[in-house]
Amino acid sequence: MKIVVVIPAFNEEKRLGAVLSDLKTIKAIKEIVVVDDGSRDETSKVAKRYKTKLIRVEDNTGKGNAMRLGAKMAFDEGAEAVIFMDGDGQHKTRDFHYFIDSLTIGKFDVVFGSRNLSLGVPFFRYMGNKFASVIISLLFGIYVSDLICGFRAITKRGFNKLNWESKRYGVETEMVILTGIRKLKHCEVPVEVAYYDSFKGVTFFDALVILKDVLKWKLFGWKNFARNHIKP
């Protein structure tokens, strides 16, 4: 199976090099696509230095759009699956075997990375994540314990089925919801994450905003809501 890594990056010149250096040691990864989403630093130069495929977006369009652009390039050029990871070093390459095994042996269409939420996770992030996960489960019939972890993988079939509309950070939530709606074969795998900011991420109050959005999705239908309410 041809597996490509897609990295949406915004102003990640300081940490991206170490991420790419680690990725080069994984034989199962055939290519790396970096999507520089309007960075104002040297992110693109770092990506070129490591001979990755590079998509340069002049203006910051959001993580969801960067993920879509990178995945589309990968699949158009023959990839059978992509693994999404952040460019800031918080995701660890030693966890890649979980994704690779789930894609190749388990034949899952979507693989969600799940941080061990009982160990070392900032309290506000833990509460917000769990609350949002329960709400999504009740409304859409899919439970993913770590709703917003950006470390995840998807097959070409899964990508075409999901066809997400979120351009920014709502993409993680939308992917989970659409996986449930489309009834795609999915699983969770354990991942380790390095935290650089204890208050960065989904807090309990952020989860209330997610609740408001998912209620609208449930009432009005995902496509109509995404088209009319998600900010570009």
N, C-alpha and C positions, 0 to 999 in steps of 0.2 A: 504494500500500500504506500502510495506517495503522500507523505505528510509534510505540510509546510507550516512554519510558524509565522503568525501575523502579529506585529507589534505596533499598536497605535501609540504614537509618541508626541508629546508636546513639551518643549523645553527640557529635554532629558540628556543634554550633552555630558553631564557629569557622571551619570550612572549607566548610560546606554552601552558604552564600550565594554564594561565588565559583563553585562548581560549577553552581548553578542559573542564575546570571547568564550563564555561557558557553553553557549549553544553550538558553537563550532565543534565541540568535542562529542556531540551526540550523533552517532552514525545514522540513526533512523530518521533524522531530520534532513530532508533533501534540499530545502531552500528556506530562506528567511526573507520575509517582506516587511519592511519598515514603512509605516505611513506617517510622515512628518506633517502633523496637522497644524500648520501655520506657526511653527516655532520661530522665536526671535533670537535663538542662540545658534550653536553649531551642531544641532542634532543631525541634520542632513549630512554634514561632513563626516561625522562619526560613522553613520550608516554606510557611507561610501567607502570609508577606510576599511571596513570589514567585508566589503564586496557583497553586500546584501542587495536585493531588489528594492528600489526606493520609489515611493510615491510621494511627491511633494505637493501639498495643498497650500496655496498662498495665504489664505485666511483660515483662522481656526473655525472649523465647522462642527466639531464635537466628536466624542469617542465613538458613538454609534455609527456615524458616517464614515469615520476612519476605518472601523472594523469592516464595514460593508465594502469599502473600496479595496482594502487589502485582500479580503476573502474572494471577491470577484476576480481580481487579478490572478490569485492562486488557482482558483478553479478553472478559469479560462485557459490557463497554461498547463492544465493536466493534473492538478492536485486532486486527490481523492478525499482528503480531510485536512482541516487546518486546526492548529492549536493557537488560541489567543492568549497572550500574556502581556503584562505591563512592561514598560521600558525603564522603570525606576529601580529595578533590582529586588522588589518585594517578593516576587515569585521565584521559586528555586528550581533549577534544572534537574535536580535529583528526584523531583516528583514526576518527571515526564513519563517514566515507565508506566505509571498508573493510567495515563491518558492513552498511551500507545497500545497497551494491552486491552483496554476497554474498546478501542476502535478496531483493532485487528482481530482479537480473539472473541471479545464479547459482542462485537458487531452492533454497538450502540450508535445511534445517530447523533445524540447530544451527550456530552460528558461535562458535568459541572464539578469544578473544584470546590471542595468544602474544607474550610479551615476548622481546626478543632476548637469549637467555640467555648470549650470549658477551660482551655489552657492559654493564658497570656493574652486574651483578647480584651481590649479596653471595655469597661463596663457599659458605657453609653452605646458603643457599637454593638455589643452583644445583645442588649435589650432591643435596640431598634431592628436588628436583623431578625431576631426570633419573632418579634411581634409581626413584622411584615410577612415573614414566611408563613405564619399561621393564617393570616388573612388571605393570602394568595391560595393556600390550600383549601380554605372554606369556600372561596368564590369560584375557583377554577379547577379544583380537583387534582392539583399537583402539589406535592410537598417537596421543596428543596431546602435543606437546612441552612444553607448559606446563600441567600438570595442574590447578593450583589458582588460576590467574588468574581473578579475579571479573568481569572485563570480557568479557561474552559475550552472545549473542543467541539467540532461539528463536522459531519460528513457533507459531501456535496449534496446528497439527497436532503439532509437536514437543512442546509442553507437555503435550498430552493423552496422547501416547505415553509420555513419560518418567514423569510422575506420581511424582516423587521422594518419598521418605519422610524423608530426613534433615532434622532441624530446625535443626541448627547448622552448623558449618563443614565437615562431611562432605559437604555438598550438592555442592560442586564435583567431588569424586571420583565421587560417585554419578551425577551427570549424564553424566560421561564414560563410565562403565561401562554405563549404560542406553542411551546412544547407540549403543554397540557391540552390545549385546544386541538392541536393537530394529532395528538396521541402518538407522538414520536417515541421510539424506544430510547430511554435515557437512564443515566445512573449518576451517582456522586462518587468522587474519589477523594481521599484525604490529601490535603496539601499543607505545606508549611509556608507561613508568610512572615516577612520581617516588617514590623511597624515603625514608620518614621515619624508618624504624627498620631498621638493617641486620640485626638478629637476629629481626625479626618475620617470621613465615611458616613454611613447611615446611623444617625442617632434615633432615640425614641421619637423625637419631634419630627425628624425627617420621615419616619415611618408613618406618622399621621398624614403627611402630605401624600405618601404612596397610597395610603388607605383611601384618601379622597379621590385619587386618580383611578385606582382599580375599581372603585364603586362606579365611577363614570364609565369605565371600560365595560363593566358588567351590564350596566343599564343601556348604554347606547351602542354597544358592539365595538370590538377593538379597532377595526379598520376606520370607522367613522370618527372615533375619538382621536386616534393617532393623527389622522389627516387634519382635523380641525383644532386640536388642542395642544399637540406637542410642539414646542417652540423650535424653530429652525436653528 
